[in-house]
Amino acid sequence: MENVQNLKHTLSYIQSELNRIETMAGTLSSIERDHFNKLTKFDHRELGDIAVEEQHAARQLGTIKHMCLSMAQQIEDIRNTIEGGGSGERTHHDEVH
């Protein structure tokens, strides 16, 4: 029984940290998109190149955000199964890929 409790606590911790990473990635992605928009207003080749890099970083951070959401949902499903509430069905959250 103690092992099950430890597992639940560990899963809760991992889920919490994934949610934090998701929030940070979303925030940074928004900042990168804002930088891209600001930099593309200038008529300067080097700034345009930097803007493209910012756009690429924003896309990667957006992908990280979605990955974290998906993993957090999978952990929630595992926790529900451990607690006896899961029968393999999805909860009210949609799976994100």
All heavy atoms as an XYZ file, in Angstrom:
774
protein
N       0.823     -1.203      0.000
C       0.000      0.000      0.000
C       0.865      1.265      0.000
O       0.537      2.228     -0.656
C      -0.928     -0.046      1.226
C      -1.927      1.058      1.265
S      -3.074      0.879     -0.107
C      -4.209      2.135      0.268
N       1.972      1.198      0.742
C       2.860      2.355      0.786
C       3.479      2.624     -0.586
O       3.652      3.777     -0.970
C       3.962      2.142      1.826
C       4.834      3.362      2.024
C       5.863      3.165      3.117
O       5.564      2.479      4.107
O       6.963      3.700      2.953
N       3.789      1.556     -1.317
C       4.349      1.723     -2.662
C       3.366      2.412     -3.598
O       3.759      3.215     -4.431
C       4.767      0.379     -3.249
C       6.035     -0.158     -2.605
O       6.804      0.599     -2.023
N       6.233     -1.451     -2.701
N       2.082      2.084     -3.454
C       1.056      2.715     -4.288
C       0.963      4.197     -3.953
O       0.872      5.042     -4.851
C      -0.309      2.007     -4.116
C      -1.401      2.771     -4.835
C      -0.244      0.578     -4.630
N       1.023      4.530     -2.684
C       0.977      5.942     -2.274
C       2.197      6.692     -2.807
O       2.074      7.819     -3.278
C       0.911      6.062     -0.743
C      -0.459      5.793     -0.180
C      -1.513      6.720     -0.755
O      -2.321      6.308     -1.587
N      -1.501      7.963     -0.344
N       3.371      6.067     -2.708
C       4.579      6.695     -3.249
C       4.453      6.921     -4.750
O       4.862      7.958     -5.266
C       5.814      5.846     -2.950
C       6.224      5.914     -1.500
O       5.879      6.843     -0.776
N       6.964      4.907     -1.057
N       3.901      5.939     -5.445
C       3.698      6.064     -6.884
C       2.739      7.210     -7.196
O       2.994      8.020     -8.089
C       3.168      4.749     -7.468
C       2.907      4.742     -8.972
C       4.173      5.067     -9.764
C       2.344      3.393     -9.396
N       1.658      7.312     -6.443
C       0.698      8.409     -6.659
C       1.348      9.763     -6.427
O       1.145     10.699     -7.206
C      -0.500      8.256     -5.724
C      -1.463      7.174     -6.114
C      -2.691      7.300     -5.239
C      -3.290      5.978     -4.905
N      -4.449      6.110     -4.020
N       2.147      9.867     -5.367
C       2.833     11.129     -5.086
C       3.840     11.465     -6.189
O       3.940     12.623     -6.613
C       3.535     11.076     -3.726
C       2.599     11.112     -2.571
N       1.806     12.201     -2.270
C       2.323     10.182     -1.629
C       1.072     11.940     -1.212
N       1.362     10.716     -0.788
N       4.554     10.462     -6.649
C       5.526     10.672     -7.722
C       4.827     11.117     -8.999
O       5.276     12.056     -9.674
C       6.334      9.385     -7.981
O       7.031      9.033     -6.781
C       7.324      9.568     -9.115
N       3.724     10.472     -9.333
C       2.971     10.853    -10.531
C       2.418     12.273    -10.403
O       2.444     13.044    -11.370
C       1.844      9.858    -10.798
C       2.280      8.475    -11.275
C       1.082      7.525    -11.320
C       2.964      8.543    -12.625
N       1.942     12.621     -9.219
C       1.445     13.981     -9.002
C       2.550     15.009     -9.183
O       2.346     16.067     -9.784
C       0.847     14.118     -7.599
O      -0.320     13.358     -7.488
N       3.728     14.684     -8.655
C       4.869     15.590     -8.793
C       5.241     15.756    -10.263
O       5.429     16.885    -10.741
C       6.065     15.064     -7.995
C       7.340     15.807     -8.287
C       7.544     17.096     -7.785
C       8.319     15.248     -9.096
C       8.702     17.788     -8.070
C       9.477     15.945     -9.395
C       9.663     17.205     -8.877
O      10.816     17.898     -9.170
N       5.345     14.652    -10.998
C       5.709     14.714    -12.414
C       4.665     15.515    -13.187
O       5.000     16.369    -14.016
C       5.880     13.299    -13.005
C       7.099     12.615    -12.382
C       6.012     13.359    -14.531
C       7.201     11.134    -12.710
N       3.402     15.272    -12.888
C       2.329     15.999    -13.573
C       2.414     17.496    -13.275
O       2.277     18.327    -14.175
C       0.977     15.442    -13.148
C      -0.183     16.026    -13.927
C      -1.497     15.378    -13.538
O      -1.664     14.936    -12.407
N      -2.414     15.335    -14.479
N       2.683     17.838    -12.032
C       2.811     19.240    -11.651
C       3.973     19.911    -12.385
O       3.844     21.034    -12.893
C       3.016     19.334    -10.138
O       3.279     20.655     -9.756
N       5.096     19.222    -12.464
C       6.256     19.779    -13.148
C       6.009     19.906    -14.650
O       6.420     20.890    -15.273
C       7.504     18.930    -12.873
C       7.974     19.008    -11.427
C       8.300     20.415    -10.977
O       9.202     21.048    -11.561
O       7.635     20.903    -10.032
N       5.319     18.939    -15.237
C       4.971     19.042    -16.657
C       4.064     20.241    -16.898
O       4.212     20.952    -17.906
C       4.293     17.761    -17.145
C       5.217     16.581    -17.396
C       4.393     15.311    -17.609
C       6.127     16.836    -18.582
N       3.144     20.483    -15.988
C       2.263     21.649    -16.123
C       3.064     22.946    -16.021
O       2.788     23.913    -16.737
C       1.157     21.608    -15.076
C       0.117     20.555    -15.387
O      -0.099     20.196    -16.536
N      -0.522     20.040    -14.356
N       4.062     22.979    -15.148
C       4.925     24.167    -15.039
C       5.712     24.377    -16.323
O       5.818     25.508    -16.817
C       5.895     24.022    -13.862
C       5.255     24.234    -12.514
C       6.258     24.154    -11.384
N       7.370     25.060    -11.636
C       8.580     24.917    -11.099
N       8.864     23.899    -10.326
N       9.532     25.780    -11.357
N       6.284     23.294    -16.868
C       7.041     23.397    -18.116
C       6.122     23.870    -19.242
O       6.500     24.723    -20.056
C       7.700     22.048    -18.473
C       8.775     21.690    -17.440
C       8.295     22.089    -19.887
C       9.261     20.250    -17.539
N       4.916     23.336    -19.283
C       3.938     23.728    -20.306
C       3.655     25.223    -20.220
O       3.622     25.920    -21.231
C       2.657     22.909    -20.132
C       1.568     23.238    -21.119
C       0.614     24.305    -20.618
O       0.370     24.375    -19.409
O       0.131     25.090    -21.452
N       3.475     25.730    -19.015
C       3.200     27.159    -18.831
C       4.391     28.005    -19.279
O       4.225     29.003    -19.994
C       2.869     27.453    -17.354
O       1.695     26.718    -16.999
C       2.624     28.930    -17.122
N       5.590     27.595    -18.884
C       6.788     28.344    -19.271
C       6.980     28.320    -20.786
O       7.287     29.361    -21.392
C       8.024     27.772    -18.581
C       8.095     28.088    -17.101
S       9.637     27.535    -16.353
C       9.245     25.827    -15.980
N       6.787     27.165    -21.405
C       6.952     27.056    -22.855
C       5.933     27.931    -23.573
O       6.266     28.600    -24.568
C       6.827     25.604    -23.303
N       4.712     27.950    -23.076
C       3.684     28.793    -23.686
C       4.025     30.268    -23.579
O       3.874     31.031    -24.541
N       4.505     30.676    -22.415
C       4.890     32.075    -22.207
C       6.047     32.460    -23.114
O       6.005     33.495    -23.796
C       5.278     32.311    -20.735
O       4.152     32.019    -19.909
C       5.716     33.741    -20.496
N       7.081     31.617    -23.139
C       8.235     31.910    -23.991
C       7.866     31.903    -25.465
O       8.371     32.721    -26.245
C       9.358     30.915    -23.711
C      10.021     31.049    -22.343
C      10.953     29.871    -22.088
C      10.771     32.367    -22.236
N       6.986     31.014    -25.872
C       6.543     30.969    -27.255
C       5.851     32.277    -27.638
O       6.097     32.822    -28.722
C       5.602     29.784    -27.464
O       5.149     29.738    -28.797
N       5.024     32.792    -26.748
C       4.336     34.066    -27.006
C       5.337     35.211    -27.131
O       5.205     36.077    -28.011
C       3.354     34.379    -25.882
O       2.314     33.445    -25.867
N       6.339     35.215    -26.273
C       7.370     36.255    -26.330
C       8.134     36.174    -27.645
O       8.389     37.201    -28.297
C       8.324     36.136    -25.124
C       7.586     36.510    -23.834
C       9.564     37.009    -25.308
C       8.339     36.161    -22.566
N       8.488     34.956    -28.050
C       9.219     34.777    -29.304
C       8.385     35.242    -30.494
O       8.908     35.880    -31.413
C       9.631     33.307    -29.489
C      10.599     32.779    -28.449
C      11.961     33.440    -28.505
O      12.468     33.713    -29.606
O      12.528     33.696    -27.429
N       7.088     34.935    -30.491
C       6.220     35.398    -31.578
C       6.150     36.920    -31.600
O       6.163     37.550    -32.664
C       4.822     34.802    -31.441
C       4.702     33.394    -31.978
C       3.253     32.933    -32.093
N       2.524     33.009    -30.836
C       2.506     32.067    -29.912
N       3.178     30.944    -30.103
N       1.811     32.209    -28.804
N       6.086     37.529    -30.413
C       6.064     38.990    -30.316
C       7.366     39.575    -30.860
O       7.341     40.559    -31.609
C       5.838     39.413    -28.866
C       5.664     40.906    -28.727
O       4.873     41.498    -29.496
O       6.324     41.492    -27.839
N       8.501     38.969    -30.517
C       9.790     39.426    -31.047
C       9.816     39.314    -32.558
O      10.294     40.232    -33.254
C      10.934     38.601    -30.459
C      11.209     38.889    -29.020
N      12.060     38.111    -28.278
C      10.739     39.839    -28.184
C      12.106     38.587    -27.046
N      11.314     39.624    -26.966
N       9.317     38.206    -33.081
C       9.270     38.026    -34.532
C       8.484     39.162    -35.182
O       8.938     39.776    -36.149
C       8.639     36.677    -34.890
C       8.330     36.539    -36.349
C       9.328     36.226    -37.262
C       7.036     36.723    -36.824
C       9.051     36.100    -38.626
C       6.747     36.606    -38.176
C       7.755     36.295    -39.071
N       7.307     39.450    -34.621
C       6.465     40.509    -35.190
C       7.151     41.868    -35.138
O       7.074     42.651    -36.090
C       5.117     40.555    -34.469
C       4.263     39.349    -34.782
O       4.386     38.744    -35.841
N       3.419     38.972    -33.845
N       7.829     42.166    -34.050
C       8.525     43.450    -33.928
C       9.709     43.539    -34.879
O       9.937     44.575    -35.507
C       8.996     43.660    -32.493
C       7.885     43.965    -31.524
C       8.409     44.108    -30.108
C       7.273     44.367    -29.130
N       7.761     44.438    -27.739
N      10.468     42.456    -34.966
C      11.676     42.478    -35.794
C      11.368     42.543    -37.279
O      12.148     43.113    -38.058
C      12.543     41.247    -35.491
C      13.250     41.253    -34.135
C      13.836     39.875    -33.835
C      14.330     42.319    -34.102
N      10.247     41.959    -37.699
C       9.925     41.973    -39.130
C       9.458     43.342    -39.604
O       9.356     43.575    -40.816
C       8.868     40.908    -39.477
O       7.718     41.093    -38.656
C       9.420     39.512    -39.311
N       9.211     44.258    -38.688
C       8.794     45.614    -39.076
C       9.971     46.459    -39.550
O       9.774     47.486    -40.185
C       8.088     46.296    -37.908
C       6.746     45.690    -37.581
C       6.089     46.387    -36.423
C       4.773     45.691    -36.090
N       4.109     46.313    -34.956
N      11.186     46.025    -39.235
C      12.370     46.768    -39.632
C      12.850     46.290    -40.997
O      12.776     45.111    -41.320
C      13.506     46.587    -38.608
C      13.179     47.128    -37.253
C      12.781     46.271    -36.231
C      13.276     48.486    -36.990
C      12.480     46.763    -34.979
C      12.976     48.986    -35.739
C      12.577     48.128    -34.731
N      13.357     47.224    -41.779
C      13.879     46.878    -43.097
C      15.388     46.683    -42.981
O      16.179     47.511    -43.432
C      13.546     47.986    -44.100
C      13.913     47.620    -45.520
O      13.951     46.399    -45.819
O      14.179     48.539    -46.312
N      15.749     45.571    -42.344
C      17.160     45.270    -42.111
C      17.336     43.760    -42.207
O      16.670     43.001    -41.507
C      17.572     45.788    -40.720
C      19.038     45.775    -40.484
N      19.697     44.665    -40.016
C      19.967     46.747    -40.639
C      20.981     44.950    -39.892
N      21.177     46.208    -40.255
N      18.228     43.340    -43.084
C      18.385     41.911    -43.356
C      18.753     41.104    -42.115
O      18.195     40.039    -41.870
C      19.428     41.706    -44.454
C      19.659     40.245    -44.807
C      20.541     40.129    -46.043
N      21.146     38.837    -46.181
C      20.516     37.728    -46.557
N      19.233     37.762    -46.806
N      21.171     36.592    -46.685
N      19.699     41.588    -41.331
C      20.139     40.847    -40.148
C      18.998     40.703    -39.129
O      18.846     39.647    -38.515
C      21.353     41.515    -39.504
C      22.623     41.343    -40.330
C      23.818     42.013    -39.681
O      23.910     42.003    -38.443
O      24.645     42.547    -40.436
N      18.218     41.750    -38.973
C      17.078     41.664    -38.064
C      16.029     40.685    -38.598
O      15.385     39.975    -37.831
C      16.449     43.039    -37.831
C      17.295     44.029    -37.037
C      16.576     45.369    -36.938
C      17.621     43.485    -35.655
N      15.893     40.644    -39.906
C      14.980     39.677    -40.520
C      15.424     38.248    -40.257
O      14.601     37.367    -39.982
N      16.727     38.025    -40.327
C      17.259     36.687    -40.037
C      16.998     36.302    -38.581
O      16.633     35.166    -38.281
C      18.763     36.634    -40.327
C      19.093     36.740    -41.817
O      18.165     36.547    -42.635
O      20.262     37.015    -42.137
N      17.192     37.260    -37.694
C      16.925     37.007    -36.271
C      15.441     36.728    -36.068
O      15.059     35.846    -35.293
C      17.395     38.197    -35.401
C      18.919     38.302    -35.450
C      16.914     38.041    -33.961
C      19.481     39.568    -34.822
N      14.603     37.449    -36.789
C      13.153     37.246    -36.677
C      12.775     35.821    -37.061
O      11.948     35.190    -36.398
C      12.412     38.253    -37.560
N      13.395     35.301    -38.106
C      13.106     33.928    -38.540
C      13.527     32.945    -37.449
O      12.825     31.965    -37.167
C      13.803     33.628    -39.885
C      13.725     32.155    -40.227
C      13.176     34.467    -40.990
N      14.669     33.198    -36.812
C      15.112     32.343    -35.705
C      14.126     32.398    -34.541
O      13.844     31.379    -33.906
C      16.508     32.758    -35.240
C      17.597     32.467    -36.252
C      18.937     33.044    -35.851
O      19.080     33.562    -34.730
O      19.870     32.972    -36.687
N      13.606     33.584    -34.270
C      12.616     33.745    -33.205
C      11.339     32.962    -33.528
O      10.757     32.320    -32.665
C      12.275     35.227    -32.996
C      13.401     36.068    -32.466
C      13.722     35.760    -31.026
O      12.862     35.969    -30.151
O      14.847     35.302    -30.766
N      10.939     33.021    -34.789
C       9.751     32.294    -35.217
C       9.955     30.790    -35.057
O       9.072     30.073    -34.589
C       9.416     32.640    -36.660
C       8.143     32.004    -37.161
C       7.876     32.359    -38.603
O       8.778     32.335    -39.443
N       6.628     32.708    -38.895
N      11.126     30.309    -35.419
C      11.447     28.884    -35.283
C      11.418     28.478    -33.804
O      10.858     27.437    -33.451
C      12.810     28.599    -35.914
C      13.198     27.161    -35.876
N      12.531     26.184    -36.581
C      14.175     26.518    -35.189
C      13.080     25.013    -36.345
N      14.083     25.179    -35.497
N      12.000     29.307    -32.952
C      12.001     29.023    -31.515
C      10.574     28.997    -30.967
O      10.229     28.141    -30.141
C      12.837     30.063    -30.766
N       9.738     29.903    -31.429
C       8.345     29.939    -30.976
C       7.621     28.652    -31.347
O       6.862     28.099    -30.549
C       7.618     31.146    -31.581
N       7.876     28.155    -32.538
C       7.246     26.899    -32.976
C       7.718     25.724    -32.133
O       6.927     24.859    -31.743
C       7.540     26.637    -34.448
C       6.767     27.539    -35.367
C       7.056     27.220    -36.812
N       6.345     28.135    -37.681
C       6.790     28.561    -38.840
N       7.956     28.151    -39.303
N       6.078     29.403    -39.570
N       9.019     25.666    -31.857
C       9.558     24.584    -31.035
C       8.973     24.637    -29.620
O       8.608     23.600    -29.056
C      11.083     24.651    -30.978
C      11.738     24.248    -32.279
C      13.245     24.337    -32.209
O      13.798     25.228    -31.562
N      13.909     23.414    -32.866
N       8.885     25.816    -29.058
C       8.306     25.952    -27.723
C       6.828     25.573    -27.721
O       6.333     24.971    -26.769
C       8.497     27.381    -27.202
C       9.928     27.723    -26.809
C      10.114     29.230    -26.720
C      10.294     27.057    -25.485
N       6.126     25.899    -28.779
C       4.728     25.483    -28.898
C       4.605     23.964    -28.935
O       3.694     23.389    -28.329
N       5.535     23.316    -29.614
C       5.545     21.853    -29.659
C       5.808     21.281    -28.270
O       5.145     20.321    -27.845
C       6.610     21.353    -30.658
O       6.275     21.840    -31.961
C       6.678     19.843    -30.677
N       6.764     21.862    -27.554
C       7.057     21.417    -26.185
C       5.820     21.566    -25.314
O       5.492     20.675    -24.517
C       8.248     22.195    -25.602
C       9.535     21.804    -26.323
C       8.376     21.965    -24.091
C      10.723     22.701    -26.010
N       5.117     22.668    -25.465
C       3.897     22.896    -24.685
C       2.892     21.772    -24.925
O       2.340     21.204    -23.983
C       3.291     24.249    -25.066
C       1.978     24.523    -24.382
C       1.383     25.849    -24.814
C       0.018     25.980    -24.182
N      -0.561     27.283    -24.338
N       2.663     21.437    -26.176
C       1.692     20.379    -26.495
C       2.158     19.011    -26.014
O       1.339     18.195    -25.562
C       1.390     20.371    -27.992
C       0.582     21.548    -28.425
N      -0.730     21.735    -28.059
C       0.913     22.624    -29.165
C      -1.172     22.865    -28.559
N      -0.194     23.433    -29.229
N       3.452     18.757    -26.080
C       3.986     17.495    -25.572
C       3.744     17.381    -24.066
O       3.347     16.318    -23.571
C       5.485     17.397    -25.869
C       5.808     17.212    -27.338
S       7.564     17.480    -27.737
C       8.345     16.226    -26.755
N       3.978     18.462    -23.346
C       3.763     18.458    -21.895
C       2.293     18.233    -21.559
O       1.975     17.475    -20.633
C       4.257     19.772    -21.272
S       6.045     19.921    -21.227
N       1.412     18.880    -22.294
C      -0.023     18.679    -22.058
C      -0.412     17.220    -22.259
O      -1.168     16.642    -21.469
C      -0.845     19.577    -22.986
C      -0.892     21.051    -22.649
C      -1.548     21.845    -23.778
C      -1.638     21.278    -21.344
N       0.112     16.622    -23.324
C      -0.199     15.226    -23.621
C       0.339     14.297    -22.538
O      -0.373     13.393    -22.066
C       0.394     14.847    -24.979
O       0.130     13.493    -25.269
N       1.581     14.515    -22.115
C       2.161     13.667    -21.070
C       1.432     13.836    -19.747
O       1.201     12.862    -19.024
C       3.654     13.967    -20.915
C       4.490     13.452    -22.059
S       6.270     13.663    -21.813
C       6.458     15.423    -22.083
N       1.051     15.065    -19.414
C       0.318     15.307    -18.172
C      -1.026     14.581    -18.201
O      -1.458     14.021    -17.187
C       0.124     16.801    -17.951
N      -1.672     14.554    -19.359
C      -2.946     13.836    -19.481
C      -2.737     12.338    -19.327
O      -3.532     11.650    -18.682
C      -3.619     14.136    -20.819
C      -4.940     13.410    -21.000
C      -5.937     13.733    -19.911
O      -6.191     14.891    -19.627
N      -6.490     12.711    -19.264
N      -1.672     11.821    -19.893
C      -1.379     10.398    -19.750
C      -1.116     10.039    -18.296
O      -1.567      8.985    -17.816
C      -0.190     10.009    -20.629
C      -0.523     10.053    -22.106
C       0.688      9.799    -22.988
O       1.735      9.386    -22.523
N       0.536     10.059    -24.275
N      -0.437     10.906    -17.585
C      -0.188     10.672    -16.155
C      -1.502     10.705    -15.384
O      -1.731      9.886    -14.493
C       0.823     11.688    -15.596
C       2.207     11.370    -16.150
C       0.836     11.670    -14.069
C       3.267     12.392    -15.832
N      -2.382     11.623    -15.738
C      -3.699     11.681    -15.100
C      -4.456     10.381    -15.317
O      -5.083      9.843    -14.401
C      -4.507     12.862    -15.642
C      -5.872     13.017    -15.039
C      -5.840     13.408    -13.569
O      -4.847     13.975    -13.094
O      -6.852     13.145    -12.874
N      -4.388      9.839    -16.526
C      -5.036      8.561    -16.831
C      -4.455      7.436    -15.977
O      -5.192      6.585    -15.470
C      -4.897      8.226    -18.313
C      -5.682      9.170    -19.208
O      -6.541      9.929    -18.701
O      -5.411      9.164    -20.432
N      -3.137      7.424    -15.825
C      -2.491      6.406    -14.997
C      -2.935      6.544    -13.540
O      -3.260      5.544    -12.886
C      -0.951      6.502    -15.109
C      -0.492      6.101    -16.510
C      -0.273      5.623    -14.054
C       0.965      6.454    -16.810
N      -2.952      7.775    -13.055
C      -3.396      8.005    -11.666
C      -4.829      7.525    -11.466
O      -5.157      6.900    -10.454
C      -3.273      9.484    -11.301
C      -1.833      9.920    -11.088
C      -1.696     11.390    -10.767
N      -2.508     11.750     -9.627
C      -3.124     12.918     -9.499
N      -3.042     13.835    -10.433
N      -3.830     13.182     -8.427
N      -5.695      7.807    -12.429
C      -7.086      7.362    -12.330
C      -7.180      5.844    -12.320
O      -7.992      5.269    -11.589
C      -7.921      7.934    -13.473
C      -8.183      9.411    -13.309
O      -8.113      9.955    -12.206
N      -8.455     10.089    -14.401
N      -6.360      5.199    -13.118
C      -6.348      3.744    -13.155
C      -5.883      3.173    -11.820
O      -6.487      2.232    -11.291
C      -5.443      3.237    -14.290
O      -5.954      3.720    -15.529
C      -5.390      1.724    -14.325
N      -4.831      3.739    -11.257
C      -4.309      3.282     -9.967
C      -5.349      3.439     -8.866
O      -5.499      2.576     -8.009
C      -3.021      4.049     -9.597
C      -1.882      3.622    -10.522
C      -2.632      3.802     -8.146
C      -0.642      4.484    -10.390
N      -6.083      4.538     -8.917
C      -7.090      4.806     -7.891
C      -8.361      3.989     -8.107
O      -9.299      4.084     -7.331
C      -7.402      6.299     -7.853
C      -6.229      7.120     -7.360
C      -6.446      8.611     -7.491
O      -7.521      9.033     -7.991
O      -5.530      9.359     -7.113
N      -8.397      3.203     -9.167
C      -9.560      2.360     -9.421
C     -10.655      3.047    -10.200
O     -11.669      2.454    -10.504
N     -10.434      4.316    -10.533
C     -11.449      5.064    -11.261
C     -11.305      4.959    -12.754
O     -12.154      5.415    -13.494
N     -10.215      4.345    -13.207
C      -9.968      4.305    -14.642
C     -10.292      2.943    -15.224
O      -9.960      1.922    -14.665
N     -10.958      2.958    -16.331
C     -11.247      1.713    -17.047
C     -10.704      1.798    -18.456
O     -11.212      1.175    -19.363
C     -12.756      1.455    -17.065
O     -13.415      2.511    -17.741
N      -9.665      2.656    -18.594
C      -9.085      2.832    -19.919
C      -9.766      3.925    -20.711
O      -9.349      4.252    -21.791
N     -10.841      4.504    -20.162
C     -11.539      5.569    -20.865
C     -10.878      6.900    -20.549
O     -10.314      7.097    -19.497
C     -13.011      5.611    -20.428
C     -13.773      4.368    -20.805
C     -15.221      4.443    -20.348
O     -15.675      5.546    -20.004
O     -15.881      3.411    -20.332
N     -11.014      7.828    -21.448
C     -10.451      9.159    -21.259
C     -11.337      9.937    -20.312
O     -12.536      9.754    -20.273
C     -10.357      9.881    -22.600
C      -9.558      9.066    -23.600
C      -8.515      9.779    -24.375
N      -7.608     10.679    -23.763
C      -6.412     10.332    -23.278
N      -6.054      9.080    -23.232
N      -5.578     11.244    -22.851
N     -10.686     10.823    -19.552
C     -11.442     11.719    -18.686
C     -11.982     12.848    -19.549
O     -11.936     12.796    -20.774
C     -10.550     12.260    -17.563
O      -9.429     12.933    -18.152
C     -10.072     11.127    -16.657
N     -12.423     13.938    -18.936
C     -13.014     15.040    -19.670
C     -11.986     15.816    -20.491
O     -12.332     16.661    -21.276
C     -13.751     15.991    -18.726
C     -12.877     16.559    -17.644
N     -12.076     17.649    -17.847
C     -12.661     16.163    -16.371
C     -11.417     17.911    -16.745
N     -11.752     17.031    -15.839
N     -10.682     15.520    -20.340
C      -9.656     16.192    -21.123
C      -9.476     15.462    -22.447
O      -9.546     14.259    -22.512
C      -8.302     16.163    -20.386
C      -8.337     16.913    -19.094
N      -8.562     16.294    -17.897
C      -8.169     18.220    -18.823
C      -8.530     17.190    -16.936
N      -8.288     18.365    -17.480
N      -9.228     16.229    -23.496
C      -8.937     15.643    -24.791
C      -7.453     15.390    -24.905
O      -6.654     16.165    -24.416
C      -9.372     16.584    -25.920
C     -10.881     16.719    -25.994
O     -11.590     15.761    -25.646
O     -11.325     17.781    -26.422
N      -7.094     14.324    -25.580
C      -5.681     14.029    -25.803
C      -5.138     15.025    -26.807
O      -5.763     15.335    -27.808
C      -5.514     12.615    -26.322
C      -4.065     12.218    -26.486
C      -3.910     10.769    -26.874
O      -4.889     10.027    -26.892
O      -2.771     10.402    -27.181
N      -3.935     15.528    -26.548
C      -3.291     16.504    -27.414
C      -2.054     15.877    -28.006
O      -1.266     15.255    -27.312
C      -2.892     17.771    -26.608
C      -2.182     18.763    -27.503
C      -4.107     18.393    -25.961
N      -1.886     16.032    -29.309
C      -0.671     15.530    -29.977
C       0.020     16.662    -30.650
O      -0.462     17.533    -31.188
C      -0.992     14.441    -30.998
C      -1.308     13.135    -30.353
N      -0.337     12.214    -30.057
C      -2.466     12.608    -29.934
C      -0.888     11.165    -29.504
N      -2.186     11.374    -29.424
